[in-house]
Amino acid sequence: QVQLVESGGGLVQPGGSLKLSCAYSGLPLDYYAIGWFRQAPGKEREGVSSISGSGASTSYADSVKGRFIISREDTKNTVYLQMSSLKPEDTAVYYCAADLRGYYRSSLSHRDYDYWGQGTQVTVSS
């Protein structure tokens, strides 16, 4: 069974950095796209970034381009989201998810994802 566990969230000052991790188990990581999503109170879940199962395709929301970098480490079955120049509007619960049909695509639509983690809180505040 596919399982995803996020870690690395916390409190950071504006302009700071955090690195989120998504540990994947159940099946080989490189068969699936992994996406990062976030949801702030009172707002809809938003696709932040994703990486295809092949690793050849990545996607970023316009709001995070140039600040966030997604990567994966196959030997550790882990996908990372390096977040820099953080802003208060980045505050949200961050989720990772697996797209079982995502070998070639890197979708930012939550409808394309089959399995979800429990989320990790990121708070950007002074």
LUMLUM-103870 format. One record per residue (C-alpha): residue number from 1; residue in three letters; x, y, z. Coordinates in pm, 1 decimal, always signed. Layout:
+-------+-------+----------+----------+----------+
! numar ! kolpa !       c1 !       c2 !       c3 !
+-------+-------+----------+----------+----------+
!   NUM !   ALA !        X !        Y !        Z !
...
+-------+-------+----------+----------+----------+
***
This chain:
+-------+-------+----------+----------+----------+
! numar ! kolpa !       c1 !       c2 !       c3 !
+-------+-------+----------+----------+----------+
!     1 !   GLN !     +0.0 !     +0.0 !     +0.0 !
!     2 !   VAL !   +124.9 !   +344.1 !    -91.6 !
!     3 !   GLN !   +203.2 !   +568.9 !   +204.6 !
!     4 !   LEU !   +338.0 !   +924.6 !   +213.0 !
!     5 !   VAL !   +472.4 !  +1105.1 !   +518.5 !
!     6 !   GLU !   +563.7 !  +1474.5 !   +517.7 !
!     7 !   SER !   +816.2 !  +1635.1 !   +749.2 !
!     8 !   GLY !  +1019.5 !  +1953.2 !   +781.2 !
!     9 !   GLY !   +748.9 !  +2208.6 !   +848.1 !
!    10 !   GLY !   +772.7 !  +2470.8 !  +1118.0 !
!    11 !   LEU !   +784.6 !  +2838.5 !  +1200.1 !
!    12 !   VAL !  +1016.6 !  +3061.3 !   +995.3 !
!    13 !   GLN !  +1061.3 !  +3434.8 !   +956.4 !
!    14 !   PRO !   +981.1 !  +3610.0 !   +628.9 !
!    15 !   GLY !  +1271.8 !  +3571.7 !   +389.6 !
!    16 !   GLY !  +1376.4 !  +3246.4 !   +550.2 !
!    17 !   SER !  +1398.8 !  +2893.4 !   +414.6 !
!    18 !   LEU !  +1259.2 !  +2550.6 !   +489.4 !
!    19 !   LYS !  +1307.0 !  +2210.9 !   +329.4 !
!    20 !   LEU !  +1010.7 !  +1977.0 !   +328.4 !
!    21 !   SER !  +1047.4 !  +1602.7 !   +280.8 !
!    22 !   CYS !   +796.6 !  +1349.4 !   +153.4 !
!    23 !   ALA !   +893.1 !   +993.7 !   +239.5 !
!    24 !   TYR !   +724.4 !   +746.1 !    +13.4 !
!    25 !   SER !   +670.3 !   +375.1 !    +78.7 !
!    26 !   GLY !   +480.1 !    +94.3 !    -79.1 !
!    27 !   LEU !   +613.2 !   +101.6 !   -435.5 !
!    28 !   PRO !   +918.5 !   +235.5 !   -618.0 !
!    29 !   LEU !   +918.1 !   +611.9 !   -620.8 !
!    30 !   ASP !  +1016.3 !   +657.3 !   -980.9 !
!    31 !   TYR !   +691.5 !   +508.9 !  -1109.3 !
!    32 !   TYR !   +484.5 !   +797.2 !   -977.9 !
!    33 !   ALA !   +463.1 !  +1167.9 !   -996.8 !
!    34 !   ILE !   +482.8 !  +1333.9 !   -658.8 !
!    35 !   GLY !   +315.5 !  +1666.8 !   -601.8 !
!    36 !   TRP !   +319.7 !  +1922.5 !   -324.4 !
!    37 !   PHE !     -1.9 !  +2101.6 !   -239.5 !
!    38 !   ARG !    -93.9 !  +2351.5 !    +28.4 !
!    39 !   GLN !   -408.4 !  +2469.5 !   +195.6 !
!    40 !   ALA !   -446.7 !  +2780.5 !   +406.5 !
!    41 !   PRO !   -745.1 !  +2834.8 !   +637.6 !
!    42 !   GLY !  -1053.5 !  +2930.8 !   +439.7 !
!    43 !   LYS !   -885.1 !  +2868.0 !   +105.3 !
!    44 !   GLU !   -892.6 !  +2589.7 !   -149.8 !
!    45 !   ARG !   -611.0 !  +2338.4 !   -182.2 !
!    46 !   GLU !   -348.6 !  +2474.2 !   -421.8 !
!    47 !   GLY !    -96.3 !  +2286.3 !   -631.6 !
!    48 !   VAL !   +252.1 !  +2415.5 !   -548.5 !
!    49 !   SER !   +496.9 !  +2193.4 !   -734.5 !
!    50 !   SER !   +527.3 !  +1845.7 !   -880.7 !
!    51 !   ILE !   +784.4 !  +1613.8 !  -1035.2 !
!    52 !   SER !   +704.1 !  +1334.9 !  -1280.9 !
!    53 !   GLY !   +788.4 !   +973.4 !  -1219.4 !
!    54 !   SER !  +1054.2 !   +989.9 !  -1488.3 !
!    55 !   GLY !  +1201.9 !  +1299.8 !  -1325.3 !
!    56 !   ALA !  +1209.3 !  +1474.5 !  -1660.7 !
!    57 !   SER !   +919.0 !  +1706.3 !  -1590.9 !
!    58 !   THR !   +862.1 !  +1951.6 !  -1308.1 !
!    59 !   SER !   +590.7 !  +2209.2 !  -1254.7 !
!    60 !   TYR !   +556.7 !  +2510.7 !  -1029.0 !
!    61 !   ALA !   +274.4 !  +2743.0 !   -939.8 !
!    62 !   ASP !   +339.7 !  +3099.4 !  -1054.1 !
!    63 !   SER !   +336.1 !  +3213.2 !   -693.4 !
!    64 !   VAL !   +642.3 !  +3003.0 !   -605.8 !
!    65 !   LYS !   +848.5 !  +3006.3 !   -925.7 !
!    66 !   GLY !  +1204.2 !  +3112.5 !   -858.4 !
!    67 !   ARG !  +1165.5 !  +3050.2 !   -484.9 !
!    68 !   PHE !  +1082.2 !  +2677.6 !   -452.1 !
!    69 !   ILE !  +1269.7 !  +2380.6 !   -595.4 !
!    70 !   ILE !  +1139.1 !  +2024.9 !   -609.1 !
!    71 !   SER !  +1374.8 !  +1728.9 !   -624.3 !
!    72 !   ARG !  +1382.9 !  +1361.9 !   -544.8 !
!    73 !   GLU !  +1628.0 !  +1110.6 !   -409.6 !
!    74 !   ASP !  +1537.3 !   +766.3 !   -540.5 !
!    75 !   THR !  +1772.9 !   +580.7 !   -309.4 !
!    76 !   LYS !  +1579.8 !   +718.4 !    -12.9 !
!    77 !   ASN !  +1231.6 !   +709.9 !   -168.0 !
!    78 !   THR !  +1198.3 !  +1075.3 !    -82.6 !
!    79 !   VAL !  +1090.1 !  +1391.2 !   -259.9 !
!    80 !   TYR !  +1198.4 !  +1730.7 !   -129.9 !
!    81 !   LEU !  +1060.9 !  +2080.2 !   -157.8 !
!    82 !   GLN !  +1325.2 !  +2345.2 !    -90.1 !
!    83 !   MET !  +1146.9 !  +2668.0 !     -6.0 !
!    84 !   SER !  +1335.4 !  +2997.3 !     -0.6 !
!    85 !   SER !  +1245.6 !  +3365.8 !    +31.7 !
!    86 !   LEU !   +937.6 !  +3261.8 !   +221.8 !
!    87 !   LYS !   +648.9 !  +3503.9 !   +254.9 !
!    88 !   PRO !   +363.2 !  +3519.1 !   +504.2 !
!    89 !   GLU !   +127.2 !  +3415.4 !   +224.5 !
!    90 !   ASP !   +314.1 !  +3084.0 !   +202.6 !
!    91 !   THR !   +166.5 !  +2992.0 !   +540.5 !
!    92 !   ALA !    -41.4 !  +2676.7 !   +501.2 !
!    93 !   VAL !    -55.5 !  +2305.5 !   +564.0 !
!    94 !   TYR !   +161.1 !  +2140.4 !   +299.1 !
!    95 !   TYR !    +67.6 !  +1798.1 !   +164.1 !
!    96 !   CYS !   +245.5 !  +1562.5 !    -69.9 !
!    97 !   ALA !    +57.9 !  +1326.7 !   -296.6 !
!    98 !   ALA !   +123.8 !  +1049.9 !   -548.8 !
!    99 !   ASP !    -13.0 !  +1036.5 !   -902.9 !
!   100 !   LEU !    -16.5 !   +671.9 !  -1013.5 !
!   101 !   ARG !    -43.4 !   +771.6 !  -1379.6 !
!   102 !   GLY !   +225.1 !  +1036.4 !  -1356.5 !
!   103 !   TYR !   +531.8 !   +874.5 !  -1509.9 !
!   104 !   TYR !   +551.2 !  +1146.9 !  -1773.5 !
!   105 !   ARG !   +335.2 !  +1427.0 !  -1635.7 !
!   106 !   SER !   +378.6 !  +1665.7 !  -1345.9 !
!   107 !   SER !    +27.4 !  +1781.5 !  -1273.7 !
!   108 !   LEU !    -73.4 !  +2054.6 !  -1029.3 !
!   109 !   SER !   -436.4 !  +1941.9 !  -1022.6 !
!   110 !   HIS !   -535.0 !  +1765.1 !   -704.2 !
!   111 !   ARG !   -781.6 !  +1557.9 !   -910.7 !
!   112 !   ASP !   -491.2 !  +1369.8 !  -1070.0 !
!   113 !   TYR !   -355.6 !  +1241.1 !   -738.2 !
!   114 !   ASP !   -446.2 !   +911.9 !   -577.5 !
!   115 !   TYR !   -270.9 !   +901.8 !   -241.2 !
!   116 !   TRP !   -213.3 !  +1178.8 !     +9.6 !
!   117 !   GLY !     -4.3 !  +1237.6 !   +315.9 !
!   118 !   GLN !   -131.9 !  +1389.1 !   +639.4 !
!   119 !   GLY !    +34.3 !  +1726.0 !   +591.4 !
!   120 !   THR !   +288.5 !  +1942.7 !   +770.7 !
!   121 !   GLN !   +230.1 !  +2297.0 !   +892.5 !
!   122 !   VAL !   +441.8 !  +2580.8 !   +755.2 !
!   123 !   THR !   +405.7 !  +2918.0 !   +924.7 !
!   124 !   VAL !   +588.0 !  +3226.6 !   +797.4 !
!   125 !   SER !   +573.0 !  +3503.4 !  +1052.6 !
!   126 !   SER !   +792.6 !  +3751.3 !  +1233.1 !
+-------+-------+----------+----------+----------+
***
